Amino acid sequence: MNESLRVAVVDDHPLMREGLSRTLTEYGFRVVAEGDTRDDAILIARREKPDIMLLDISLPGNGLEAISPIIEHNPDQKIVMLTVSERGEDIRRAMSLGAWGYVPKGVGASALADALRIVSNGSRYVAPDVSAKLNTVQPSLSGVWKTARLSPREVEVLDLISSGMTNKAIAKWLGLQEKTVKNHVTAILHKVGATNRTQAAIDWLELRRRSAPAMPTQTT
């Protein structure tokens, strides 16, 4: 049952807010507040302390910029991004800053309700349609990187390091133990001959910039 689950909706489109609030109410959630700016999100989080905050990225002040102040004030606050943006960098940044979920606005009402239930139960959630955006493509390597023989998981970890994630955030994102992530980082540094994760990330980003691999196209 969702009767005790308190939700806040922050979106700068009045019709979207109204529709979301009505839908969530129909599914048994309790909408305790609405807002339409970054500052609204921060104020609502502090004043209402909702169980979950639905937060759009494209707000006046930028929804992503609301995450850190909210989490700093209340580390237990659960935030689910509900947005049209499906860019990998937005997904990574949102989750690394502390968001618990990432859902596209085109999702159905039932799927959104399921996502909120998953998050309320303490698990992070990224909609399948957008999680595919995080698939990493290994760039053309040069120098010592050619012989590094990075595993697919190591490529994934290195990509997340390069996006600014900490080991703890990567562990939560991938569903791994933090110690496992540390082991992957140690292996990566050894394979590529880097002295620290920052050097490895800088080199990796430069390789990506140089190669800029095209994503494979799907034929019909």
SULWO-V90744 format. One line per field, one symbol per residue. ss: DSSP state (2 for helix, 1 for strand, 0 for the rest). psi: psi as a letter, one per 40 degrees, with the letter a starting at -180 (. if undefined). burial: I if it has 24 or more other ideal C-beta (glycine too) atoms within 12 Angstrom, else O. Layout:
# SULWO-V90744
ss->???
psi->???
burial->???
This chain:
# SULWO-V90744
ss->0000011111000222222222222200011111101222222222220001111000010002222222222000011111100002222222222000111100002222222222220000110222222200000000222220000222222222220000222222220002222222222222220000222222222222222000000000
psi->iedehhhihhiehdddddddddddddeeihheiiieidddddddddddfidhhhhidgihehddeddddddddgdehhhhhhiehfhdddddddddeeieihhieeiiddddddddddddeeiihhhdddddeehihhihiibdddedfhidddddddddddeeiidddddddefiiddddddddddddddefididddddddddddddddgiiiiihi.
burial->OIOOIIIIIIIIOOOIIOOIIOIIOOIOIIIIIIIIOIOIIIIIIOOIOIIIIIIIIIIOIIIIOIIIIIIOOOOOIIIIIIIOIIOIOIIIIIIIIIIIIIIIIOIOOOOIIOIIIIIIOOOIIIIOOIOOOIOIOIIOIOOOIOOIOIOOOIIIIIIIIIIOIOIOIIIIIIOOOOOOIOOIIOIIIOIIOIOOIOOIIOIIOOIIOOOOOOOOOOOO
